[in-house]
Amino acid sequence: MKMKRILALLLIFAMVLSFAACGGNESSGGDSKTLVIAIQDEIEGTDIHQIGWENVVHQLLYSPLVVYNEDLSVLSPCFAESYEESEDGKEVTFVLPEGAKFSNGDPCDAEAVKASFMRMKEISQYSGDIEAIQDIEVIDERTFKFILSEPAPYMWASVSSTYGGIVDVAAAEEMGMDGFNRAAVTNGPFMVKEWQAGSQIILEKNPNFVTSNPNVENKGVMNFDQVIVRFIPDEFVRVSELEAGNVDICYDIPTSAVAQVEENSDLNVYFYEQAGSTYMMCQTFDGPLADQAVREAINIGIDRDALAESLDGQVEPLYGFISSAQTGYSADKEAEYAEKYAYDPEGAKAILAEAGYEDTDGDGIVEKDGQPLTIEYCSPTDKASNKAAAPVIQSQLKAIGIDLQITEYESAYIKELQRSSDYQMAARSYVWNDADIMFYVFTEASGYPWHEDDVTAALVDARYETDPAARVDKYEVAQDTIFKYMPAISMFADKYCVATTKEVKNITITNDGRTFFNDVTKG
């Protein structure tokens, strides 16, 4: 009897293993016609106009009119067959592919694309990125023209992203906002089959998909019948599922697991850099950081190389506010800042001493007017690199006489504290593949209190410059102007890691994190 029970249990166990291997819940990585992807966060929705942040799900659902190449140096047609700018930069004419359709078969013609952009202007929180579009003139079924109030090179970052993806407005009106957000009808390589809240979203290939993207060979329908994107917030489980072969591609590899996946011969590993800066914003209106000398001392009192080393090399030291994964980046200017603001603890101490700070009681913390130089530092609990960096920064600043007190909050709460100036120093981060993001950090357009007229003027001048080389020069000037006041201290750009099984071939991940799936195969 006991032996029969053991055999029965073994049989059940074998059946469970067999079921998992065969993908009984439609999430196995074994099927060559199904691509399984693991990501950390569940999506807000599928309607790109209603949501505030995007991830790989939206890259699978949307195809923008134009696309940047891998290193952001060239802008090319993508969903559009071609585009052309006028000499004065105030008109952009697009030609769509003949017979273009949305995933449901509705015509994706010039009128439909116009309707999508007009809807973006009306309801998207990213409408400011295309505010220069005064009108969209439909010339014929395949041809339309953006009429701009002024040349707007900053616009391309949004138009070339998923935020500039095309939605079927007619379907949206029929389905209603909530229904459309659950299963948007789009023009991308895949379409929504089923969204299982809290678990995964299943996408099936769009039979009407075409692209003009010169960065890929396959210009038509995808190689996979479906893509399953699993939402796995637990870092250990996410990586374990990749190593077990239950997922084919894993995004959001945690820093703690990077070495592990790199050493796994069954996996391929890809890295890309944060398109932006992770920095410390300073409240400059009152308190210890109202003294610019303190901010300047902190800037050279941080050893960014040691900070990167303590984070297992998963961040890139950054001295300016533009990373190499952004248009507008200047390697020469970053090198200049790296030399000018190199780690110099003795220099930092000298700056503080000149500003009247001294350690009178020998406890290692400097004081002024009897008050120790203590700064409250808001560190986010939901950003791993910032959370790990905080105690390292605390130790480095203690070495120059500053008492950094770490308080942890969620990023959203820190953002609200910054809006109300109810903080002293806060770890913040921005991600956008164009340096124009600084306009929304260091001017009144940010919604934050800090701004200076000459900083705003420099950033406005740069955002409207149409010549790429001249634009880089103007962002050099803009950064110099920000450093004149030093309201923020740049620390690093995150390095993000994506891993795939060896079976996944021909995947392209750009230096700002976009993935081209067109040529991907498995097996």
C-alpha positions as CSV (number, residue, x, y, z in Angstrom):
1,M,0.0,0.0,0.0
2,K,2.8,2.4,0.9
3,M,4.7,1.5,-2.3
4,K,1.6,2.2,-4.4
5,R,1.2,5.6,-2.7
6,I,4.9,6.5,-3.5
7,L,4.4,5.4,-7.1
8,A,1.3,7.5,-7.3
9,L,3.1,10.6,-6.0
10,L,5.9,10.0,-8.4
11,L,3.5,9.8,-11.3
12,I,1.8,13.0,-10.3
13,F,5.2,14.7,-9.9
14,A,6.2,13.5,-13.4
15,M,3.0,14.8,-14.9
16,V,3.5,18.2,-13.3
17,L,7.0,18.4,-14.7
18,S,5.7,17.3,-18.1
19,F,3.0,19.9,-18.0
20,A,5.4,22.7,-17.2
21,A,7.8,21.6,-19.9
22,C,5.1,21.5,-22.5
23,G,3.8,25.0,-21.5
24,G,0.4,24.0,-20.4
25,N,-0.3,27.7,-19.3
26,E,0.9,29.1,-22.6
27,S,4.0,30.5,-21.1
28,S,6.7,27.9,-22.0
29,G,9.8,28.9,-23.9
30,G,9.9,25.6,-25.7
31,D,7.7,26.3,-28.7
32,S,9.7,27.7,-31.7
33,K,6.7,29.7,-32.8
34,T,6.2,31.3,-29.4
35,L,8.6,33.8,-27.9
36,V,8.4,34.2,-24.1
37,I,9.7,37.3,-22.4
38,A,10.0,38.1,-18.7
39,I,9.8,41.7,-17.4
40,Q,9.6,43.2,-14.0
41,D,6.6,45.5,-14.1
42,E,3.1,44.9,-15.3
43,I,2.0,47.5,-17.9
44,E,-0.3,50.3,-17.1
45,G,-2.3,49.7,-20.3
46,T,-1.9,49.2,-24.0
47,D,-3.1,52.5,-25.2
48,I,0.1,54.6,-25.6
49,H,-1.9,57.8,-25.3
50,Q,-3.3,57.0,-21.9
51,I,-0.2,55.7,-20.1
52,G,2.7,57.4,-18.5
53,W,5.5,54.9,-19.1
54,E,6.2,52.2,-21.6
55,N,8.2,48.9,-21.8
56,V,8.9,46.1,-24.3
57,V,5.1,45.3,-24.6
58,H,4.5,48.6,-26.3
59,Q,7.6,48.2,-28.5
60,L,5.8,45.0,-29.8
61,L,2.5,46.8,-30.3
62,Y,3.6,50.0,-32.0
63,S,5.5,51.1,-35.0
64,P,6.5,54.8,-35.1
65,L,6.7,56.8,-38.3
66,V,10.5,57.1,-38.1
67,V,13.3,55.3,-36.1
68,Y,16.8,56.0,-34.9
69,N,19.5,53.5,-35.7
70,E,21.4,51.6,-33.0
71,D,23.6,54.5,-31.9
72,L,21.1,57.4,-32.4
73,S,23.2,58.9,-35.2
74,V,20.7,58.4,-38.1
75,L,16.9,58.9,-38.3
76,S,15.2,56.8,-40.9
77,P,11.7,55.9,-42.1
78,C,10.0,53.1,-40.1
79,F,6.2,52.8,-40.5
80,A,6.4,55.7,-43.0
81,E,7.8,54.7,-46.4
82,S,9.6,58.0,-46.6
83,Y,9.7,61.5,-45.1
84,E,11.2,64.8,-46.1
85,E,11.8,68.1,-44.2
86,S,11.5,71.5,-45.8
87,E,14.5,73.7,-45.9
88,D,13.2,76.0,-43.2
89,G,12.4,72.9,-41.0
90,K,8.7,74.0,-40.6
91,E,7.1,71.3,-42.8
92,V,7.7,67.5,-42.7
93,T,6.0,65.4,-45.4
94,F,5.4,61.7,-44.9
95,V,4.5,59.0,-47.4
96,L,2.9,55.9,-46.0
97,P,3.2,52.4,-47.4
98,E,0.5,51.5,-50.0
99,G,-2.5,49.7,-48.5
100,A,-1.3,50.1,-44.9
101,K,-3.7,48.7,-42.3
102,F,-4.1,48.4,-38.6
103,S,-4.0,45.0,-36.9
104,N,-7.8,44.7,-37.2
105,G,-7.8,45.5,-40.9
106,D,-8.9,49.1,-40.7
107,P,-7.1,51.4,-43.2
108,C,-4.0,53.0,-41.6
109,D,-4.0,55.9,-44.1
110,A,-3.1,59.5,-43.9
111,E,-6.4,60.5,-42.3
112,A,-6.0,57.7,-39.7
113,V,-2.5,58.8,-38.8
114,K,-3.6,62.4,-38.5
115,A,-6.4,61.4,-36.2
116,S,-3.9,59.5,-34.0
117,F,-1.5,62.5,-33.7
118,M,-4.4,64.8,-33.0
119,R,-5.6,62.4,-30.2
120,M,-2.0,62.4,-28.8
121,K,-2.1,66.2,-28.7
122,E,-5.4,66.1,-26.8
123,I,-4.9,63.4,-24.2
124,S,-1.3,62.2,-24.0
125,Q,0.9,63.5,-21.2
126,Y,3.6,63.6,-23.8
127,S,1.7,66.1,-26.0
128,G,4.2,68.8,-25.2
129,D,6.8,66.9,-27.2
130,I,4.7,67.6,-30.4
131,E,3.4,71.0,-29.4
132,A,5.1,72.5,-32.4
133,I,2.7,70.7,-34.7
134,Q,0.1,73.3,-35.5
135,D,-1.7,71.3,-38.2
136,I,-1.5,68.1,-40.1
137,E,-2.4,68.5,-43.8
138,V,-3.7,65.4,-45.6
139,I,-2.5,65.5,-49.2
140,D,-3.8,62.2,-50.4
141,E,-4.5,58.7,-49.0
142,R,-0.8,58.0,-48.4
143,T,0.7,61.4,-47.9
144,F,0.4,64.0,-45.1
145,K,2.4,66.9,-43.8
146,F,3.2,68.2,-40.4
147,I,2.9,72.0,-40.3
148,L,5.1,73.3,-37.5
149,S,5.1,76.6,-35.8
150,E,8.9,76.5,-35.7
151,P,11.6,73.9,-36.4
152,A,11.4,71.4,-33.6
153,P,14.2,68.8,-33.6
154,Y,13.3,67.8,-30.0
155,M,10.1,66.4,-31.5
156,W,11.8,63.5,-33.2
157,A,12.6,61.7,-29.9
158,S,8.9,61.3,-29.3
159,V,7.8,60.7,-32.9
160,S,10.4,58.0,-33.2
161,S,9.4,56.3,-29.9
162,T,6.4,54.1,-28.9
163,Y,4.8,57.3,-27.6
164,G,4.6,58.3,-31.3
165,G,3.0,55.0,-32.2
166,I,-0.2,55.0,-34.3
167,V,-3.5,54.1,-32.7
168,D,-6.8,53.3,-34.5
169,V,-8.9,56.2,-33.2
170,A,-12.1,54.9,-34.8
171,A,-11.6,51.6,-32.8
172,A,-10.8,53.6,-29.7
173,E,-14.1,55.6,-30.0
174,E,-16.0,52.4,-30.5
175,M,-14.4,50.4,-27.6
176,G,-14.3,53.3,-25.1
177,M,-11.2,54.4,-23.1
178,D,-11.1,51.5,-20.7
179,G,-11.7,48.8,-23.3
180,F,-9.2,50.3,-25.7
181,N,-6.6,50.6,-23.0
182,R,-6.9,46.8,-22.4
183,A,-6.6,45.9,-26.1
184,A,-5.5,48.8,-28.2
185,V,-5.7,48.4,-32.0
186,T,-2.3,49.5,-33.4
187,N,0.0,49.4,-36.4
188,G,2.9,47.4,-34.8
189,P,4.2,43.9,-35.3
190,F,1.9,42.3,-32.8
191,M,-1.6,42.8,-31.4
192,V,-3.3,42.0,-28.1
193,K,-4.8,38.5,-27.8
194,E,-5.3,38.4,-24.0
195,W,-4.2,40.4,-21.0
196,Q,-4.2,38.2,-17.9
197,A,-4.0,40.8,-15.1
198,G,-1.2,40.2,-12.6
199,S,0.3,37.4,-14.7
200,Q,1.0,38.0,-18.4
201,I,-0.1,39.5,-21.7
202,I,-0.4,37.3,-24.8
203,L,0.3,39.0,-28.2
204,E,-0.3,37.5,-31.6
205,K,1.4,38.6,-34.8
206,N,-0.2,41.3,-36.8
207,P,-0.8,39.9,-40.3
208,N,-0.9,43.4,-41.8
209,F,2.5,44.5,-40.5
210,V,5.0,46.2,-42.8
211,T,8.0,48.4,-42.0
212,S,10.6,50.4,-43.9
213,N,13.1,50.3,-41.0
214,P,16.6,50.0,-42.7
215,N,18.0,48.6,-39.5
216,V,16.3,45.2,-40.0
217,E,16.2,42.7,-42.9
218,N,12.7,41.4,-42.3
219,K,10.3,44.1,-43.5
220,G,7.1,42.1,-43.0
221,V,5.2,39.8,-40.6
222,M,7.1,38.6,-37.6
223,N,8.7,35.1,-37.3
224,F,6.7,34.2,-34.2
225,D,2.9,33.4,-34.1
226,Q,2.7,34.8,-30.6
227,V,4.7,36.5,-27.9
228,I,4.0,36.0,-24.2
229,V,5.2,38.7,-21.9
230,R,5.2,37.5,-18.3
231,F,5.2,40.0,-15.4
232,I,7.6,38.7,-12.8
233,P,8.4,41.3,-10.1
234,D,10.6,38.9,-8.1
235,E,14.2,39.2,-9.3
236,F,15.2,35.7,-8.3
237,V,12.2,34.1,-9.9
238,R,12.7,36.1,-13.1
239,V,16.3,35.0,-13.5
240,S,15.5,31.5,-12.5
241,E,12.9,31.2,-15.1
242,L,15.4,32.3,-17.8
243,E,18.0,29.8,-16.6
244,A,15.4,27.0,-16.6
245,G,14.5,27.8,-20.2
246,N,10.9,28.7,-19.3
247,V,11.4,32.2,-20.8
248,D,13.5,33.1,-23.9
249,I,14.4,36.7,-23.1
250,C,14.7,38.3,-19.7
251,Y,14.7,42.1,-19.2
252,D,15.5,43.9,-15.9
253,I,18.3,41.5,-14.9
254,P,19.2,42.8,-11.3
255,T,22.7,44.0,-10.6
256,S,23.2,41.1,-8.1
257,A,22.6,38.5,-10.9
258,V,24.6,40.0,-13.8
259,A,27.8,38.0,-13.0
260,Q,25.7,34.9,-12.7
261,V,24.0,35.2,-16.1
262,E,27.3,36.3,-17.7
263,E,29.0,33.1,-16.5
264,N,26.1,30.9,-17.7
265,S,27.2,29.4,-21.1
266,D,23.6,28.7,-22.0
267,L,22.8,32.5,-22.1
268,N,23.6,35.5,-24.2
269,V,24.0,38.8,-22.4
270,Y,23.4,42.3,-23.7
271,F,24.0,45.7,-22.1
272,Y,22.8,49.2,-22.8
273,E,23.2,52.5,-21.0
274,Q,20.6,54.7,-19.3
275,A,19.6,57.5,-21.7
276,G,20.0,60.2,-19.1
277,S,21.4,60.8,-15.7
278,T,21.0,59.6,-12.2
279,Y,21.7,62.6,-10.1
280,M,21.2,64.4,-6.7
281,M,18.9,67.4,-6.8
282,C,19.6,70.0,-4.2
283,Q,17.0,72.3,-2.6
284,T,18.8,75.6,-2.9
285,F,16.3,78.0,-1.3
286,D,17.2,77.4,2.3
287,G,19.1,75.1,4.6
288,P,22.7,74.0,4.2
289,L,22.5,73.5,0.4
290,A,21.5,77.1,-0.2
291,D,25.2,77.7,0.1
292,Q,26.6,76.9,-3.3
293,A,30.0,76.2,-1.8
294,V,28.5,73.1,-0.1
295,R,27.1,71.9,-3.4
296,E,30.5,72.4,-5.1
297,A,32.3,70.5,-2.3
298,I,29.9,67.6,-2.6
299,N,30.4,67.5,-6.4
300,I,34.2,66.9,-6.0
301,G,33.8,65.0,-2.8
302,I,32.1,62.0,-4.5
303,D,34.4,59.3,-6.0
304,R,32.3,58.2,-8.9
305,D,34.7,55.5,-9.9
306,A,34.6,54.0,-6.5
307,L,30.9,54.3,-6.5
308,A,30.7,52.4,-9.8
309,E,33.0,49.7,-8.4
310,S,30.8,49.3,-5.3
311,L,27.9,48.7,-7.6
312,D,29.7,45.9,-9.4
313,G,30.4,48.0,-12.5
314,Q,26.7,48.2,-13.3
315,V,26.8,52.0,-13.6
316,E,28.9,54.3,-15.7
317,P,30.3,57.4,-13.9
318,L,28.7,60.5,-15.2
319,Y,29.9,64.1,-14.6
320,G,27.6,66.0,-16.9
321,F,23.9,65.6,-17.5
322,I,23.9,63.9,-20.9
323,S,24.8,60.3,-21.3
324,S,26.2,58.6,-24.4
325,A,22.8,57.1,-25.1
326,Q,21.3,60.5,-25.8
327,T,21.3,62.7,-28.9
328,G,23.1,65.9,-28.0
329,Y,25.9,64.0,-26.1
330,S,29.4,65.4,-26.4
331,A,32.3,63.1,-25.4
332,D,34.7,66.0,-25.3
333,K,32.5,67.9,-22.8
334,E,32.0,64.9,-20.6
335,A,35.8,64.4,-20.6
336,E,36.2,68.1,-19.6
337,Y,33.8,67.7,-16.7
338,A,35.5,64.5,-15.6
339,E,38.7,66.3,-15.3
340,K,37.3,69.5,-13.8
341,Y,35.2,67.8,-11.2
342,A,37.4,64.8,-10.5
343,Y,37.4,63.3,-7.0
344,D,39.3,65.7,-4.8
345,P,38.5,65.3,-1.1
346,E,41.2,67.7,0.0
347,G,39.8,70.3,-2.4
348,A,36.3,69.7,-1.1
349,K,37.5,70.3,2.5
350,A,39.2,73.5,1.4
351,I,36.0,74.8,-0.3
352,L,34.1,74.1,2.9
353,A,36.8,75.7,5.1
354,E,36.7,78.9,2.9
355,A,33.0,79.0,3.3
356,G,33.4,79.0,7.1
357,Y,32.9,75.4,8.0
358,E,35.3,73.8,10.5
359,D,35.3,70.8,12.8
360,T,35.6,72.5,16.2
361,D,34.7,69.5,18.3
362,G,36.8,66.8,16.5
363,D,33.9,64.5,15.7
364,G,34.7,64.5,12.0
365,I,31.7,66.7,11.0
366,V,32.2,70.4,10.1
367,E,30.1,73.1,11.6
368,K,29.2,76.7,10.9
369,D,27.6,79.1,13.4
370,G,27.5,76.2,15.8
371,Q,25.4,74.0,13.4
372,P,26.9,70.7,12.1
373,L,26.7,70.3,8.3
374,T,24.0,67.7,8.3
375,I,22.0,67.0,5.1
376,E,18.9,64.8,4.8
377,Y,19.2,62.7,1.6
378,C,16.0,61.2,0.2
379,S,16.9,57.8,-1.4
380,P,14.3,55.8,-3.5
381,T,13.4,52.3,-2.3
382,D,12.3,51.3,-5.8
383,K,15.5,52.1,-7.7
384,A,18.1,49.5,-6.9
385,S,21.2,51.4,-8.0
386,N,20.2,54.6,-6.0
387,K,19.4,52.5,-3.0
388,A,22.8,50.7,-3.1
389,A,24.7,54.0,-3.8
390,A,23.3,55.9,-0.9
391,P,25.4,54.4,1.9
392,V,28.5,54.7,-0.3
393,I,27.9,58.4,-0.9
394,Q,27.2,58.8,2.8
395,S,30.6,57.3,3.6
396,Q,32.4,59.4,1.0
397,L,30.8,62.7,2.2
398,K,31.6,61.8,5.8
399,A,35.3,61.8,4.8
400,I,35.0,65.5,3.9
401,G,33.1,66.4,7.0
402,I,29.4,66.2,5.8
403,D,26.9,64.2,7.8
404,L,24.5,62.7,5.2
405,Q,21.3,61.3,6.8
406,I,19.6,58.8,4.5
407,T,15.8,58.7,4.5
408,E,14.1,56.2,2.1
409,Y,10.9,56.8,0.2
410,E,9.3,55.6,-3.0
411,S,10.4,57.6,-6.0
412,A,6.9,59.0,-6.6
413,Y,6.9,60.5,-3.1
414,I,10.3,62.0,-3.5
415,K,9.1,63.6,-6.7
416,E,6.2,65.3,-4.7
417,L,8.7,66.4,-2.0
418,Q,10.7,68.1,-4.8
419,R,7.7,69.8,-6.2
420,S,7.0,71.4,-2.9
421,S,10.6,72.0,-2.0
422,D,10.1,69.9,1.2
423,Y,13.5,68.2,1.1
424,Q,17.2,69.0,1.2
425,M,18.8,66.6,-1.3
426,A,17.1,63.9,-3.3
427,A,18.3,61.1,-5.6
428,R,16.5,61.5,-8.9
429,S,16.8,60.1,-12.4
430,Y,15.6,60.8,-15.9
431,V,15.5,58.6,-19.0
432,W,14.9,60.0,-22.5
433,N,17.0,59.5,-25.6
434,D,17.2,63.3,-26.4
435,A,19.1,65.8,-24.3
436,D,15.9,68.0,-24.5
437,I,14.8,66.1,-21.3
438,M,16.8,68.7,-19.4
439,F,14.3,71.3,-20.4
440,Y,11.8,69.4,-18.3
441,V,14.2,69.2,-15.3
442,F,15.9,72.6,-15.1
443,T,13.2,75.1,-16.3
444,E,9.8,76.1,-15.1
445,A,8.4,73.6,-17.6
446,S,9.5,70.9,-15.1
447,G,6.9,71.9,-12.6
448,Y,9.6,72.1,-10.0
449,P,10.5,75.4,-8.3
450,W,14.2,75.7,-9.4
451,H,14.9,77.6,-12.5
452,E,17.2,80.4,-13.7
453,D,16.5,82.6,-16.7
454,D,19.9,82.0,-18.4
455,V,19.6,78.3,-18.0
456,T,16.1,78.3,-19.5
457,A,17.4,80.5,-22.4
458,A,20.3,78.1,-23.1
459,L,18.0,75.0,-23.1
460,V,15.5,76.7,-25.3
461,D,18.2,77.7,-27.7
462,A,19.5,74.1,-27.9
463,R,16.1,72.5,-28.3
464,Y,15.2,74.4,-31.4
465,E,18.6,74.0,-33.2
466,T,18.2,71.9,-36.3
467,D,21.8,71.3,-37.2
468,P,23.0,68.2,-35.2
469,A,26.5,69.4,-34.7
470,A,25.4,72.9,-33.6
471,R,22.9,71.3,-31.3
472,V,25.6,69.4,-29.5
473,D,27.5,72.6,-29.1
474,K,24.5,74.4,-27.7
475,Y,23.9,71.6,-25.2
476,E,27.5,72.1,-24.1
477,V,26.7,75.7,-23.4
478,A,23.5,74.7,-21.6
479,Q,25.3,72.3,-19.3
480,D,28.0,75.0,-18.6
481,T,25.2,77.3,-17.6
482,I,23.6,74.7,-15.3
483,F,27.0,74.2,-13.6
484,K,27.2,77.9,-13.0
485,Y,24.5,77.4,-10.3
486,M,25.0,73.6,-9.6
487,P,21.4,72.9,-8.5
488,A,22.1,69.2,-9.2
489,I,25.1,66.8,-9.0
490,S,25.3,64.1,-11.6
491,M,26.5,60.7,-10.4
492,F,26.1,58.0,-13.0
493,A,24.2,56.4,-15.8
494,D,22.8,53.0,-15.1
495,K,23.9,50.0,-17.2
496,Y,20.9,47.8,-17.9
497,C,21.2,44.1,-18.7
498,V,19.1,41.9,-20.9
499,A,19.7,38.2,-21.3
500,T,18.5,35.5,-23.7
501,T,18.8,31.8,-24.1
502,K,21.3,30.7,-26.8
503,E,18.4,29.6,-29.0
504,V,17.4,33.3,-29.5
505,K,19.2,34.7,-32.5
506,N,19.4,37.9,-34.4
507,I,18.1,40.2,-31.7
508,T,19.3,43.8,-31.7
509,I,19.2,46.0,-28.6
510,T,20.2,49.6,-29.2
511,N,22.4,51.7,-27.0
512,D,19.3,53.4,-25.5
513,G,17.5,50.1,-24.8
514,R,15.1,49.7,-27.8
515,T,14.8,46.1,-29.2
516,F,14.4,45.2,-32.8
517,F,12.5,41.9,-33.0
518,N,12.0,41.8,-36.8
519,D,14.8,39.3,-37.5
520,V,14.6,37.3,-34.2
521,T,14.3,33.6,-34.5
522,K,14.5,30.8,-32.0
523,G,15.9,27.3,-32.3
